[in-house]
Amino acid sequence: MSEINRAVKGTGDVLPSDSYKWQFVEGKMLETARLFGFNEIRIPVFEHTEVFLRSVGDTTDVVQKEMYTFDDKGGRSITLRPEFTAGVIRCAVEKGLVNGALPVKAAYVGGCYRYEKPQAGRLREFHQFGVECIGAAEPNADAEVIALAGQVLESIGIEKISLEINSIGCPECRKDYVAALKEYFEAHIDELCDTCKDRLYRNPMRILDCKSPVCSKIAAGAPVVTDYLCDDCRGHFEAVQNHLTAAGIKFTVNPHIVRGLDYYTRTVFEFVSGEIGAQSTVCGGGRYDGLIAQMGGPSVPSLGFAMGIERIMLLLEAQGTKLPQSNACDLYIAAMGKDAALKATELVSRLRKDGFKVETDICGRGLKAQIKLADKIGAVFSMVLGDNELSTGRAVLKNMKDGEKREIALDDLSDALFKALNSSALNELADSILNE
């Protein structure tokens, strides 16, 4: 197959037959976010490269290996966003949101881009849902954001997930921890991968996030950050746990969670599933109290999370979850002859304006082929228009599922279709109740 007819490696297509799944999931995500006061924000797909160098961190895999960076025609270094947080914070600083009423609660859905090895649940173009809560310092803010993430996952039908939390402290208490990490990893320096040898003296916490099996095994025995928390960070973390307990949210403290980006402080968390193989994390987030100041804004605490939609789709599939799908077509009008086709065009136009999903032939099919197509696209009802129907002004609505027929006046088609659809829906509901 020619390259022109093949998607770029690491990207995927969502076909019309599957797009309803994405629409349902994304709709539930934004709907749930609004319950918590988070409204949608939309930001550019690309930013000045410095936005990510400053925020994500130049010792991370994202910056070192994965960003899509290029010079535009003006000679400016531009990067396709590898994640949303940095862009949202840039927007909040530029538009003065950080100087207004706090907290600012923003939710987003959109594509991100990372040049990494494509695998199930991890693509080079992927889609994220997430939120940013700007201006909230209290431990109950951490619990609220975690609760939102959990409720989003529950609303779309995700099962058998567990919440893991940790605190990675503040810049001050992390100094002692970083020193302890250096001492530990220096004893294993000959075993570390080349990337981690470089990280050892720049940011040894990044070694804890290395995907190399050798480095991961070494990291398993490293000192844990919770042993080095200062009193304020320890108190904050304990309060977060108390608020989670008060909200009825079960969790496990995992001292090995550090997250893969440099801007995190204090609380970090992940929702984990055991049903999709190695890519078990379906949602991750935490606090980033220093990021806004780092981006040139005031010192404003913030936190958030992100979840990969492709990974969630994999998990829903693994669970065998059936997502609700609305009727693809309420009525298919099969026309015989030019005059009938004109009448069909008139009726279709009228019905669509009334809010019905209606189809008619636009490919020159014969009657039998049209009826076959009506069945294939899942039309609830079909109706044949020919000379007789045109002369009498009446036609027959046929239920495509049970074959039931009812004669209706073409002038009353909208009302008749409304009643027929409601009657069909009630019958289906009754059948489903009886079959339970």
Buried (B, 14 or more C-beta within 10 A) or exposed (E): EEEEEEEEEBEBEBEEEEEBBBBBBBEBBBEBBEEBEBEBBEBEEBBBBBBBBBBBBEBBBBBBEBBBBEEEEEEEEBBBBBBBBBBBBBBBBEEEBBEEEBBBBBBBBBBBBBBBEBEEBBBBBBBBBBBBBBBBBEBBBBBBBBBBBBBBBEBBBBEEBBBBBBBBBBEEBBEBBBEBBEEBBEEBEEBBBEBBBBBBEEBBBBBBBBEBEEBBEBBEEBBBBBEBBBEEBBEBBEBBBEBBEEEEBEBEEBBBBBBBBBBBBBBBBBBBBEBBEEBBBBBBBBBBBBBBBBBEBEEBBBBBBBBBBBBBBBBBEBBEBEBEEEBBBBBBBBBBEEEBBEBBBEBBEBBEEEEBBBBBBEEEBEBEEBBEBBEEEEBBBBBBBBEEBBEEEBBEBBBBBEEBEEEBEBEEBBEBBBBBBEEBEEBEEEEEEEEE
